[in-house]
Amino acid sequence: MNVMADTQIGSTVKEKFRQSEFMIFSIIIFASKSFLLIRLPYREWNVNALYTTLILIAFYCYFRFRYRLAPPLITVFFLGAAVGVDVLGNYFHLYGQPFGPVQYDEFSHFITAGFSLPPAMWLLRATTRRFGLMIPLMLLSFLSVTITFSFTAYYEILELWDEKFYGGKRLWTPTDSANDLQYGLGGIILAALITALVFKIGDRHSRREAVEGSSKAA
């Protein structure tokens, strides 16, 4: 009995430690991303690229080696591309300029928010499944949209802090933030529909392979 009790206590302590560790890691990544984004337009592109690369390496290695979850390289690419669109816009002075039927600022928020959705959706799906929770695809999509949109809104707060505390100039009109959020939400919803379709096709393919494998084994 004592051995069983000790084992259970040890398992509980280990689980609490892992939860605390995950929270600390999340806070560090969140703070690092905030540091990257709040002054991103005013740094040299290679400095932004270095910071982005370090954050992506930390993200990949943590889940790959700590949780045995290998983030698909496409999700890592999307995270890097979300920052890259902003960096390129600043490097080529595209902000404030027309970009097709919209301004580059609107295009940037649409694309970067859309690029951020697949990694968020993959991470939510992978971690919940690791803990034995099978979230329905529609609910998974909804939660991923709300989480990603929350980060998009937080980016607008960073732009405000940049102006208030660092003397930046990133809010051009009284409706700038609301307009950016509108385009960001559009990109997120479109990305959610595409990502959900990809997951649905992948799950269907996996079930088909499992059925075929069972038939062959029988």
TASUL-V527549 format. One record per residue. N is the residue number from 1. PHI is phi in radians with two decimals (* if undefined). BURIAL is # if it has 16 or more other ideal C-beta (glycine too) atoms within 10 Angstrom, else .. D_LAST is the distance of its C-alpha to the last C-alpha in whole Angstrom. Layout:
BEGIN
N|PHI|BURIAL|D_LAST  N|PHI|BURIAL|D_LAST
END
This chain:
BEGIN
1|*|.|42  2|-1.10|.|44  3|-1.12|.|41  4|-1.13|.|39  5|-1.13|.|42  6|-1.10|.|42  7|-1.12|.|39  8|-1.16|.|39  9|-1.10|.|42  10|-1.08|.|41  11|-1.14|.|38  12|-1.14|.|40  13|-1.09|.|43  14|-1.09|.|40  15|-1.18|.|39  16|-1.13|.|43  17|-1.10|.|43  18|-1.15|.|41  19|-1.13|.|42  20|-1.13|.|45  21|-1.08|.|44  22|-1.10|.|42  23|-1.12|.|45  24|-1.11|.|48  25|-1.06|.|46  26|-1.08|.|46  27|-1.14|.|49  28|-1.10|.|50  29|-1.13|.|48  30|-1.08|.|50  31|-1.16|.|53  32|-1.12|#|53  33|-1.14|#|51  34|-1.12|.|55  35|-1.07|.|57  36|-1.14|#|55  37|-1.41|#|56  38|-1.15|#|59  39|-2.12|.|61  40|-0.97|#|59  41|-1.14|#|61  42|-1.85|.|64  43|-1.70|.|62  44|-1.16|.|62  45|-1.06|.|58  46|-1.22|.|57  47|-1.20|.|58  48|-1.07|#|56  49|-1.12|.|53  50|-1.12|.|53  51|-1.05|#|53  52|-1.09|#|50  53|-1.08|.|48  54|-1.12|.|49  55|-1.15|#|48  56|-1.14|#|44  57|-1.11|.|44  58|-1.09|.|44  59|-1.06|#|42  60|-1.14|#|39  61|-1.15|.|40  62|-1.09|#|40  63|-1.31|#|36  64|-1.24|.|35  65|-1.80|.|36  66|-1.63|.|37  67|-1.94|.|34  68|0.99|.|31  69|-1.99|#|31  70|-1.58|.|32  71|-1.03|#|34  72|-0.97|.|33  73|-1.05|.|36  74|-1.14|.|37  75|-1.21|#|37  76|-1.13|.|40  77|-1.06|.|41  78|-1.07|#|42  79|-1.10|#|44  80|-1.18|#|46  81|-1.16|#|47  82|-1.05|#|48  83|-1.32|#|50  84|-1.07|#|51  85|-1.06|#|52  86|-1.19|#|55  87|-1.09|#|56  88|-1.12|.|56  89|-1.06|#|58  90|-1.28|#|61  91|-1.12|.|61  92|-1.69|.|62  93|0.97|.|64  94|-1.54|#|62  95|-1.15|#|62  96|1.53|.|65  97|-1.88|.|64  98|-1.10|.|62  99|-2.41|.|59  100|1.18|.|58  101|-1.41|.|59  102|-2.26|.|59  103|-1.41|#|60  104|-1.06|#|58  105|-1.02|#|58  106|-1.20|#|56  107|-1.05|#|54  108|-1.08|#|54  109|-1.18|#|53  110|-1.12|#|50  111|-1.28|#|48  112|-1.14|#|48  113|-1.16|#|47  114|-1.12|#|44  115|-1.14|#|43  116|-1.36|#|43  117|-1.19|#|41  118|-0.98|#|38  119|-1.08|#|38  120|-1.12|#|39  121|-1.21|#|36  122|-1.10|#|34  123|-1.12|#|35  124|-1.11|#|35  125|-1.17|#|32  126|-1.19|#|31  127|-1.24|.|33  128|-1.18|.|32  129|-1.19|.|28  130|-1.09|.|29  131|-1.65|.|31  132|1.47|.|28  133|-1.78|.|29  134|-1.82|.|28  135|-1.33|.|31  136|-0.98|.|30  137|-1.03|#|31  138|-1.12|.|34  139|-1.17|.|36  140|-1.03|#|35  141|-1.11|#|37  142|-1.08|.|40  143|-1.11|#|40  144|-1.15|#|39  145|-1.09|#|42  146|-1.16|.|45  147|-1.13|#|44  148|-1.14|#|45  149|-1.15|#|48  150|-1.09|.|49  151|-1.18|#|49  152|-1.11|#|51  153|-1.13|.|53  154|-1.11|.|54  155|-1.07|#|55  156|-1.15|#|57  157|-1.15|.|59  158|-1.07|#|59  159|-1.11|#|61  160|-1.12|.|63  161|-1.10|.|64  162|-1.04|#|64  163|-1.22|.|67  164|-1.28|.|69  165|-1.95|.|68  166|-2.10|.|68  167|1.31|.|70  168|-1.28|#|68  169|-2.38|.|68  170|-2.28|#|64  171|-1.89|#|65  172|-1.46|.|67  173|-2.42|.|68  174|-1.06|.|67  175|-1.80|.|64  176|-1.05|.|63  177|-1.12|#|60  178|-1.11|.|59  179|-1.16|.|59  180|-1.09|#|57  181|-1.13|#|54  182|-1.08|.|54  183|-1.21|#|53  184|-1.09|#|51  185|-1.10|#|49  186|-1.06|.|48  187|-1.14|#|47  188|-1.15|#|44  189|-1.12|#|43  190|-1.08|.|43  191|-1.12|#|41  192|-1.14|#|39  193|-1.10|.|38  194|-1.19|.|36  195|-1.12|#|35  196|-1.07|#|33  197|-1.12|.|32  198|-1.10|.|30  199|-1.10|#|28  200|-1.11|.|27  201|-1.14|.|26  202|-1.11|.|24  203|-1.15|.|23  204|-1.11|.|21  205|-1.14|.|20  206|-1.14|.|18  207|-1.14|.|17  208|-1.12|.|15  209|-1.13|.|14  210|-1.15|.|12  211|-1.15|.|11  212|-1.14|.|10  213|-1.15|.|9  214|-1.17|.|6  215|-1.14|.|5  216|-1.19|.|5  217|-1.16|.|4  218|-1.26|.|0
END
